[in-house]
Amino acid sequence: NLIFKFYTPQHGSIYIDNKDISNYNTNSLYSNLTYVPQETILLHSTIYNNIKIAKPDATDEEIYNAAKKAELHNFIESLEYKYDTIVGERGIKLSGGQRQRIALARIFLRDSKIVIFDEATSSLDNNTEFKIQKNINKYFDVILKISNGTICDEENVAVAVLNNANLTTEHKQSYISALRTTITSIKEIADSSLWSSLLDADIVQYSECNIMDCFNAVKLNESVISYINRCDVDLDFSKTEYDKDAKEKLFDSVVICNDIDNSNYRQILVSLNFSYDTFDIAEISDDKITILIDTNIIRMTADNLKFMRENYPNQTFYYIRNSIEKYIDIVDETLFSQEELLEILTWDISDKLKIRLLELSDGEISIIGKNYSPAVCLHILNNNFAKSDLPDLFSSFEQWDNFIQAKIFDYAIRHIASIIDDPNSVSQKLINNLLHSERVNRDEKIDLFIAIIPVLCEDSIKGILPLLNLTDYLKIFDTRSRPKFEINDENEKLLVAFKKAGMIDNYKESSEKEGYYKITRHKPAVKALPQELL
């Protein structure tokens, strides 16, 4: 009634060739439609006229051919008056099957672009139905021709057609190409060789059951993958009643399929709810591996860690980070990787986890330029100290907290000779601590003091001399005094240093006091007299 515009839709629209039927001229619309009801309406006239009513200007040959296609011609020829036989009021002289064959003949004669069948073969007699089934492929040629590439059968009719054993596969494939009816359950179609075509035609309802049934029949072929990728519903296989083995086989096949889009790939695998304690599948794309890691499908095990390192090196750190606590639980001396440790030390995870991993390392680790926490730095300085860090540690002494400074100070005492050799890059605070420390012997302090004299101001030197019990050297700075220093190695080193620093002019053995040095100061510069006074 809606298609023939007997009623106007209150909601929605009906389209033919992408055009709303409300925009079609009624006469133009009717000229392209043929409706075949369950009960064929016949006039109280001849068979000829009842067929010709479908096309008033039809020739005799066209009418006879239409009758032949409807398996009606031979019956008509057997009658006394043949095509001129009167059918009676409403076709009362004909059987129900014969009346419906006249309706089919009308279809063939009219040759409309759109034919609407209302179970038009429901009243065919057994003999006629047998003949139609026998010649079903001929009828289908006509049906496909008049369908103009679009068939909108009810689902039960479509299933019956596709399950018709007498219909050739070629006709079924053509039917599928024209069919616009959604098939709810693909397993209702007995011939699974047709399933890929149904999927490609995009007329199979998206569902977990259809995916499972297709996989069981044809695996993940190109048609099934395209069907999955078009699927726009949330997939949840946990609610399906297929056995565990069938689901696991689908799971394994989906895991290795790089062509399924990531969203459906994730949905399917998560809802199937399997995982790998031993994962040994290579050549999966990086985006898919990321999903397998994110969903914990690749469990953190010793075997999986080894496999990921070998086959997915670019994803190994991501894999570890996703299960860092489990990783630290399973890593032992045989699994330990220094490279992984150095990367993990940069992550925002607890110091407790980092230190547990550090305990497996006996290699040197630099802390310079890193943002390691004080606790991690202290552990490294105690257990994984990199000697190459010494210059930076000595120069940046003030920047560390008290615990780290204490450890740096320990290393400074052990390596004080290197500090004496090059004190200029060492923190002043560290040098002061060394000069004040009782753990540094007098000779080392004297040598350190001598090493830094060139960069010290007079006040700084005056401040250090009492620390070293060298108060006699304060007299050097008092021009009124004439200090003398006992001749020994220590004083000789000090006097040489003062001379090099330009604080004294020279020193020599005193003629006035045996066994002592005396110093000579620089003579004050004499200003030249102006030329006019000379």
C-alpha positions as CSV (number, residue, x, y, z in Angstrom):
1,N,0.0,0.0,0.0
2,L,2.9,2.4,0.8
3,I,4.8,1.5,-2.3
4,F,1.8,2.1,-4.5
5,K,1.2,5.4,-2.7
6,F,-2.2,4.4,-1.4
7,Y,-1.0,5.8,1.9
8,T,1.6,8.5,2.7
9,P,4.2,7.4,5.3
10,Q,3.9,9.1,8.6
11,H,7.5,8.4,9.5
12,G,10.5,7.7,7.3
13,S,10.6,7.4,3.5
14,I,10.6,4.8,0.7
15,Y,13.2,5.1,-1.9
16,I,13.5,3.6,-5.4
17,D,16.8,4.2,-7.2
18,N,17.8,6.6,-4.3
19,K,14.8,8.8,-5.0
20,D,11.8,9.2,-2.6
21,I,8.7,7.8,-4.2
22,S,6.8,10.9,-3.2
23,N,8.8,12.6,-5.9
24,Y,7.7,10.1,-8.6
25,N,4.8,10.8,-10.9
26,T,2.1,8.2,-9.9
27,N,1.6,7.0,-13.5
28,S,5.4,6.7,-14.0
29,L,5.6,4.7,-10.8
30,Y,2.8,2.4,-11.7
31,S,4.2,1.7,-15.1
32,N,7.3,0.2,-13.5
33,L,5.5,-1.9,-10.8
34,T,3.8,-5.2,-11.0
35,Y,2.1,-6.7,-8.0
36,V,1.3,-10.5,-7.8
37,P,-1.1,-11.2,-5.0
38,Q,-1.8,-14.6,-3.3
39,E,-5.2,-14.8,-5.0
40,T,-5.1,-13.9,-8.7
41,I,-7.8,-11.6,-9.9
42,L,-9.3,-12.8,-13.2
43,L,-11.9,-11.2,-15.5
44,H,-14.9,-13.2,-16.8
45,S,-13.3,-13.4,-20.2
46,T,-10.9,-15.5,-22.2
47,I,-7.5,-16.7,-21.1
48,Y,-6.0,-14.6,-23.9
49,N,-7.6,-11.4,-22.5
50,N,-6.7,-12.2,-18.9
51,I,-3.0,-12.4,-19.9
52,K,-3.1,-9.5,-22.3
53,I,-4.5,-7.2,-19.6
54,A,-0.9,-6.8,-18.3
55,K,0.1,-5.2,-21.6
56,P,-2.8,-4.2,-23.8
57,D,-0.7,-3.6,-26.9
58,A,1.0,-7.0,-26.7
59,T,1.3,-9.1,-29.8
60,D,0.0,-12.7,-30.0
61,E,3.6,-14.0,-30.1
62,E,4.4,-12.0,-26.9
63,I,1.3,-13.5,-25.1
64,Y,2.2,-17.1,-26.2
65,N,5.8,-16.7,-25.1
66,A,4.7,-15.4,-21.7
67,A,2.3,-18.4,-21.3
68,K,5.2,-20.7,-22.2
69,K,7.4,-19.2,-19.6
70,A,4.7,-19.7,-17.0
71,E,4.3,-23.4,-18.0
72,L,0.8,-22.5,-19.1
73,H,0.9,-22.8,-22.9
74,N,0.6,-26.6,-23.2
75,F,-2.4,-26.6,-20.8
76,I,-4.1,-23.9,-22.9
77,E,-3.5,-25.8,-26.1
78,S,-5.2,-28.9,-24.6
79,L,-8.4,-27.0,-24.1
80,E,-11.2,-27.1,-26.7
81,Y,-11.2,-23.3,-27.3
82,K,-7.5,-22.9,-26.4
83,Y,-6.7,-19.2,-25.7
84,D,-10.3,-18.3,-26.3
85,T,-11.5,-20.4,-23.4
86,I,-13.7,-18.4,-20.9
87,V,-12.3,-18.7,-17.4
88,G,-15.6,-17.9,-15.7
89,E,-16.4,-15.4,-12.9
90,R,-13.1,-14.8,-11.0
91,G,-11.6,-17.7,-12.9
92,I,-13.9,-20.3,-11.3
93,K,-13.3,-22.8,-14.2
94,L,-9.5,-22.9,-13.4
95,S,-7.6,-24.4,-10.5
96,G,-5.8,-22.2,-8.1
97,G,-2.5,-23.2,-9.7
98,Q,-3.7,-22.5,-13.2
99,R,-4.9,-19.0,-12.0
100,Q,-1.5,-18.3,-10.5
101,R,0.2,-19.4,-13.7
102,I,-1.9,-16.7,-15.5
103,A,-0.5,-14.2,-13.0
104,L,3.0,-15.4,-13.8
105,A,2.3,-15.0,-17.5
106,R,1.2,-11.5,-16.9
107,I,4.6,-10.8,-15.1
108,F,6.6,-12.1,-18.0
109,L,4.5,-10.1,-20.5
110,R,4.6,-6.9,-18.6
111,D,8.3,-7.2,-17.9
112,S,8.3,-4.5,-15.1
113,K,11.4,-3.2,-13.4
114,I,9.9,-4.0,-10.0
115,V,7.8,-7.1,-9.2
116,I,6.2,-7.5,-5.8
117,F,5.2,-11.1,-5.0
118,D,2.8,-12.0,-2.2
119,E,3.6,-15.7,-2.0
120,A,2.5,-15.9,-5.6
121,T,3.2,-19.7,-5.9
122,S,1.3,-20.7,-2.7
123,S,-1.6,-22.2,-4.6
124,L,0.2,-24.0,-7.3
125,D,-0.8,-27.6,-7.8
126,N,1.8,-30.3,-7.2
127,N,2.3,-31.0,-10.9
128,T,2.8,-27.3,-11.7
129,E,5.1,-26.8,-8.8
130,F,7.2,-29.8,-9.9
131,K,7.5,-28.4,-13.4
132,I,8.5,-25.0,-12.0
133,Q,11.1,-26.6,-9.7
134,K,12.3,-28.6,-12.7
135,N,12.7,-25.5,-14.7
136,I,13.6,-23.2,-11.8
137,N,16.8,-22.0,-13.4
138,K,14.9,-20.8,-16.5
139,Y,12.4,-18.9,-14.2
140,F,15.3,-17.5,-12.3
141,D,16.8,-16.1,-15.5
142,V,13.6,-14.2,-15.9
143,I,13.3,-13.1,-12.3
144,L,16.9,-11.8,-12.3
145,K,16.2,-10.0,-15.5
146,I,13.1,-8.3,-14.3
147,S,14.6,-7.6,-10.8
148,N,16.8,-4.9,-12.4
149,G,19.6,-5.8,-9.9
150,T,17.5,-5.4,-6.8
151,I,15.6,-8.2,-4.9
152,C,14.0,-7.5,-1.5
153,D,12.6,-11.0,-0.6
154,E,11.5,-11.8,2.9
155,E,14.3,-13.5,4.8
156,N,12.6,-16.9,4.9
157,V,12.1,-16.7,1.1
158,A,15.8,-15.8,0.6
159,V,16.9,-18.7,2.7
160,A,14.6,-21.1,0.8
161,V,16.0,-19.8,-2.5
162,L,19.6,-20.2,-1.5
163,N,18.9,-23.7,-0.1
164,N,17.0,-24.8,-3.3
165,A,18.9,-27.8,-4.5
166,N,17.6,-27.4,-8.0
167,L,19.0,-23.9,-8.4
168,T,22.5,-23.7,-9.9
169,T,25.3,-22.0,-7.9
170,E,25.6,-19.5,-10.7
171,H,22.0,-18.4,-10.2
172,K,22.4,-18.3,-6.4
173,Q,25.4,-16.1,-6.8
174,S,23.5,-13.8,-9.1
175,Y,20.6,-13.8,-6.6
176,I,23.0,-12.9,-3.8
177,S,24.3,-10.0,-5.8
178,A,20.8,-8.6,-6.2
179,L,19.5,-9.5,-2.7
180,R,19.0,-6.6,-0.3
181,T,17.6,-8.7,2.5
182,T,19.5,-9.1,5.8
183,I,20.4,-12.7,6.6
184,T,20.2,-13.0,10.4
185,S,22.0,-16.3,10.8
186,I,24.4,-17.4,8.1
187,K,24.3,-21.0,9.1
188,E,20.7,-21.1,7.8
189,I,22.3,-21.3,4.4
190,A,23.3,-24.9,4.0
191,D,26.0,-24.4,1.3
192,S,28.9,-22.7,3.1
193,S,30.6,-22.1,-0.3
194,L,28.0,-19.3,-0.6
195,W,28.9,-17.6,2.7
196,S,31.8,-15.6,1.4
197,S,29.6,-14.1,-1.3
198,L,26.9,-13.3,1.3
199,L,29.5,-11.6,3.4
200,D,30.9,-9.7,0.5
201,A,27.4,-8.5,-0.4
202,D,27.2,-7.1,3.1
203,I,23.8,-8.6,3.8
204,V,24.7,-10.8,6.8
205,Q,23.8,-9.4,10.2
206,Y,26.8,-8.5,12.3
207,S,27.0,-10.9,15.2
208,E,29.4,-13.0,17.2
209,C,27.6,-16.2,16.1
210,N,28.0,-15.3,12.4
211,I,31.7,-14.7,12.9
212,M,32.1,-18.0,14.7
213,D,30.1,-19.9,12.1
214,C,32.0,-18.4,9.3
215,F,35.4,-19.0,10.9
216,N,34.4,-22.7,11.6
217,A,33.5,-23.1,7.9
218,V,35.9,-21.0,5.9
219,K,38.5,-19.7,8.6
220,L,39.6,-16.1,8.4
221,N,39.5,-15.6,4.7
222,E,39.4,-12.2,3.1
223,S,35.6,-12.1,3.1
224,V,35.4,-12.9,6.8
225,I,38.0,-10.3,7.7
226,S,36.2,-7.6,5.6
227,Y,33.0,-8.6,7.3
228,I,34.6,-8.2,10.8
229,N,36.1,-4.8,9.8
230,R,32.7,-3.5,8.7
231,C,31.2,-4.7,12.0
232,D,29.9,-1.6,13.9
233,V,28.5,-3.4,17.0
234,D,30.2,-4.2,20.2
235,L,31.4,-7.8,20.0
236,D,31.3,-10.0,23.1
237,F,32.0,-13.7,22.6
238,S,31.8,-14.5,26.3
239,K,28.0,-14.8,25.9
240,T,28.1,-17.3,23.0
241,E,27.6,-21.0,23.6
242,Y,30.4,-22.3,21.4
243,D,32.8,-24.8,23.0
244,K,36.1,-23.7,24.4
245,D,38.2,-25.3,21.7
246,A,36.3,-23.5,18.9
247,K,36.7,-20.2,20.7
248,E,40.4,-20.8,21.2
249,K,41.0,-21.6,17.6
250,L,39.3,-18.3,16.6
251,F,41.4,-16.6,19.2
252,D,44.7,-18.0,17.8
253,S,43.7,-17.1,14.3
254,V,42.7,-13.5,15.2
255,V,46.0,-12.9,17.1
256,I,48.1,-13.5,13.9
257,C,45.7,-11.6,11.6
258,N,47.3,-8.2,10.9
259,D,44.4,-7.2,8.6
260,I,41.6,-6.9,11.2
261,D,41.2,-3.3,12.4
262,N,42.5,-2.6,15.8
263,S,39.2,-1.8,17.5
264,N,37.6,-5.1,16.6
265,Y,40.9,-7.0,17.0
266,R,40.9,-5.9,20.7
267,Q,37.2,-6.5,21.2
268,I,37.3,-10.0,19.9
269,L,40.4,-11.1,21.8
270,V,39.4,-9.5,25.1
271,S,35.9,-11.1,25.0
272,L,37.4,-14.5,24.0
273,N,39.5,-14.2,27.2
274,F,42.5,-16.4,26.5
275,S,46.2,-15.6,27.1
276,Y,49.7,-16.9,26.4
277,D,52.0,-18.1,29.1
278,T,54.2,-19.2,26.2
279,F,54.0,-16.8,23.3
280,D,56.0,-17.8,20.1
281,I,54.3,-16.0,17.2
282,A,56.6,-13.8,15.2
283,E,55.9,-11.1,12.5
284,I,52.8,-9.6,14.2
285,S,52.5,-5.9,13.5
286,D,53.6,-3.4,16.1
287,D,50.1,-2.0,16.6
288,K,48.7,-5.5,17.2
289,I,51.6,-6.4,19.6
290,T,50.8,-3.3,21.6
291,I,47.2,-4.5,21.9
292,L,48.3,-8.0,23.0
293,I,50.5,-6.3,25.7
294,D,47.9,-3.8,26.8
295,T,45.3,-6.6,27.3
296,N,47.8,-8.8,29.1
297,I,47.3,-11.5,26.5
298,I,51.1,-12.0,26.4
299,R,51.7,-12.8,30.0
300,M,55.0,-11.8,31.7
301,T,56.9,-15.0,31.9
302,A,60.5,-16.0,31.5
303,D,59.9,-17.7,28.2
304,N,57.8,-14.8,26.9
305,L,60.4,-12.2,28.0
306,K,63.1,-14.1,26.1
307,F,60.9,-14.4,23.0
308,M,60.0,-10.7,23.0
309,R,63.6,-9.6,23.4
310,E,64.6,-11.7,20.3
311,N,61.6,-11.1,18.1
312,Y,60.1,-7.8,19.1
313,P,63.0,-5.7,20.4
314,N,61.2,-2.4,19.7
315,Q,58.3,-3.5,21.9
316,T,60.3,-5.1,24.7
317,F,60.4,-2.0,27.0
318,Y,56.7,-1.4,26.5
319,Y,56.0,-5.1,27.4
320,I,58.2,-4.8,30.6
321,R,56.6,-1.5,31.6
322,N,53.1,-2.9,31.3
323,S,54.0,-5.7,33.8
324,I,56.9,-4.2,35.7
325,E,56.2,-5.8,39.1
326,K,55.9,-9.2,37.6
327,Y,59.0,-8.6,35.5
328,I,61.0,-7.8,38.6
329,D,59.6,-10.9,40.3
330,I,60.8,-13.3,37.6
331,V,64.1,-11.7,36.6
332,D,67.1,-13.5,38.1
333,E,70.8,-13.5,37.3
334,T,70.2,-15.5,34.1
335,L,67.4,-13.2,32.8
336,F,68.9,-9.9,34.0
337,S,69.7,-7.3,31.4
338,Q,71.9,-4.3,32.2
339,E,70.3,-2.4,29.2
340,E,66.8,-3.0,30.5
341,L,67.9,-1.9,34.0
342,L,69.3,1.4,32.7
343,E,66.0,2.1,30.9
344,I,63.9,1.1,33.9
345,L,65.9,3.5,36.2
346,T,64.4,6.4,34.2
347,W,60.8,5.3,34.7
348,D,58.4,6.7,37.2
349,I,58.1,3.7,39.4
350,S,58.9,3.1,43.0
351,D,62.5,3.2,44.3
352,K,61.9,-0.1,46.0
353,L,61.4,-1.8,42.6
354,K,64.4,-0.1,41.1
355,I,66.6,-1.1,44.0
356,R,65.4,-4.7,43.8
357,L,66.6,-4.8,40.2
358,L,69.8,-3.0,40.9
359,E,70.7,-5.7,43.4
360,L,71.2,-8.0,40.4
361,S,73.7,-5.7,38.7
362,D,77.4,-5.7,39.2
363,G,78.1,-3.3,36.4
364,E,79.1,0.3,36.7
365,I,76.3,2.8,36.4
366,S,76.7,6.6,36.0
367,I,74.4,8.9,37.9
368,I,75.6,12.1,36.2
369,G,72.9,13.9,34.2
370,K,70.3,11.5,35.4
371,N,67.2,12.2,37.5
372,Y,67.6,9.3,39.7
373,S,66.2,9.7,43.2
374,P,68.6,10.1,46.2
375,A,67.9,6.5,47.3
376,V,68.7,5.1,43.9
377,C,71.8,7.3,43.6
378,L,73.1,6.2,47.0
379,H,72.6,2.5,46.1
380,I,74.5,3.0,42.9
381,L,77.3,4.8,44.6
382,N,77.5,2.0,47.1
383,N,77.3,-0.9,44.7
384,N,77.6,0.2,41.1
385,F,80.0,3.2,41.3
386,A,81.3,4.4,37.9
387,K,84.8,5.8,38.5
388,S,84.3,8.0,35.4
389,D,81.8,10.0,37.5
390,L,84.4,11.2,40.0
391,P,85.3,14.6,38.3
392,D,81.6,15.5,38.0
393,L,80.7,14.3,41.5
394,F,83.6,16.4,42.9
395,S,82.6,19.5,41.0
396,S,78.9,19.2,41.7
397,F,79.3,18.3,45.4
398,E,77.0,21.1,46.7
399,Q,74.1,20.0,44.5
400,W,73.6,16.6,46.2
401,D,71.8,15.9,49.5
402,N,73.6,15.2,52.7
403,F,73.7,11.4,52.3
404,I,75.1,11.6,48.8
405,Q,77.6,14.2,49.9
406,A,78.8,11.9,52.6
407,K,79.4,9.2,50.0
408,I,81.1,11.6,47.6
409,F,83.3,12.7,50.5
410,D,84.3,9.0,51.1
411,Y,85.4,8.7,47.4
412,A,87.2,12.1,47.7
413,I,89.3,10.8,50.6
414,R,90.1,7.6,48.6
415,H,91.0,9.6,45.5
416,I,92.5,12.7,47.2
417,A,95.7,12.3,45.0
418,S,93.6,13.0,41.9
419,I,92.1,16.0,43.6
420,I,95.5,17.3,44.5
421,D,96.6,16.9,40.9
422,D,93.6,18.9,39.6
423,P,91.9,20.9,42.3
424,N,90.5,23.6,40.1
425,S,87.4,21.6,39.0
426,V,86.6,20.5,42.6
427,S,83.9,22.1,44.6
428,Q,85.2,24.6,47.1
429,K,83.0,23.1,49.8
430,L,84.4,19.7,49.2
431,I,88.0,21.0,49.5
432,N,87.1,22.8,52.7
433,N,85.6,19.6,54.1
434,L,88.8,17.7,53.2
435,L,91.0,20.4,54.9
436,H,88.9,20.2,58.0
437,S,88.5,16.4,58.2
438,E,90.5,14.3,60.6
439,R,90.3,11.5,58.1
440,V,92.8,13.3,55.9
441,N,96.4,13.2,57.1
442,R,98.6,16.3,57.5
443,D,100.8,15.6,54.5
444,E,97.7,15.3,52.2
445,K,96.2,18.5,53.6
446,I,99.5,20.3,53.1
447,D,99.7,19.0,49.5
448,L,96.0,20.0,48.9
449,F,96.7,23.5,50.3
450,I,99.7,23.9,48.1
451,A,97.7,22.8,45.1
452,I,95.0,25.5,45.6
453,I,97.3,28.4,46.7
454,P,97.4,29.8,43.1
455,V,93.6,30.3,43.1
456,L,93.3,31.6,46.7
457,C,93.1,35.2,47.8
458,E,95.2,36.4,50.7
459,D,92.3,36.3,53.2
460,S,91.5,32.7,52.2
461,I,95.1,31.6,52.7
462,K,95.2,33.4,56.1
463,G,92.0,31.4,57.0
464,I,93.5,28.0,56.1
465,L,96.9,28.4,57.7
466,P,95.7,28.1,61.3
467,L,93.8,24.9,60.3
468,L,97.1,23.3,59.3
469,N,99.0,24.7,62.4
470,L,100.9,26.9,60.1
471,T,100.4,30.2,62.0
472,D,104.1,31.1,61.5
473,Y,103.3,31.6,57.8
474,L,100.9,34.4,58.7
475,K,104.1,36.5,59.3
476,I,104.7,36.5,55.6
477,F,101.9,38.9,55.2
478,D,103.3,41.2,58.0
479,T,106.0,43.4,56.4
480,R,107.3,44.3,59.8
481,S,108.2,40.8,60.7
482,R,111.2,38.7,59.6
483,P,109.9,35.1,59.8
484,K,112.2,32.1,59.8
485,F,111.2,28.6,59.0
486,E,112.9,25.4,60.0
487,I,114.6,23.6,57.1
488,N,112.6,20.5,56.3
489,D,110.7,19.0,53.4
490,E,107.3,20.4,54.4
491,N,108.5,24.0,54.8
492,E,110.5,23.8,51.6
493,K,107.3,22.7,49.7
494,L,105.3,25.5,51.2
495,L,107.9,28.2,50.5
496,V,108.2,27.0,46.9
497,A,104.5,27.3,46.6
498,F,104.4,30.8,48.1
499,K,107.2,31.9,45.8
500,K,105.4,30.5,42.7
501,A,102.3,32.4,43.9
502,G,104.3,35.6,44.0
503,M,103.8,36.1,47.8
504,I,107.5,36.1,48.5
505,D,110.4,37.0,46.3
506,N,112.6,34.1,47.4
507,Y,113.9,32.1,50.4
508,K,117.3,30.9,51.4
509,E,119.1,29.4,54.4
510,S,119.5,32.0,57.2
511,S,123.0,33.1,58.0
512,E,121.7,34.3,61.3
513,K,120.0,31.2,62.5
514,E,121.4,27.9,61.5
515,G,118.9,25.3,60.2
516,Y,116.3,27.8,59.2
517,Y,115.1,29.5,56.1
518,K,114.6,33.2,55.8
519,I,112.4,34.9,53.2
520,T,113.0,37.9,51.1
521,R,110.0,40.0,50.0
522,H,109.5,41.8,46.8
523,K,111.0,45.2,46.8
524,P,108.4,47.9,46.4
525,A,108.5,49.4,42.9
526,V,110.3,52.8,42.7
527,K,108.5,55.4,40.8
528,A,110.6,57.2,38.2
529,L,111.1,61.0,38.7
530,P,109.4,63.3,36.3
531,Q,111.7,64.4,33.4
532,E,111.6,68.0,34.5
533,L,113.1,67.1,37.9
534,L,116.1,65.3,36.3
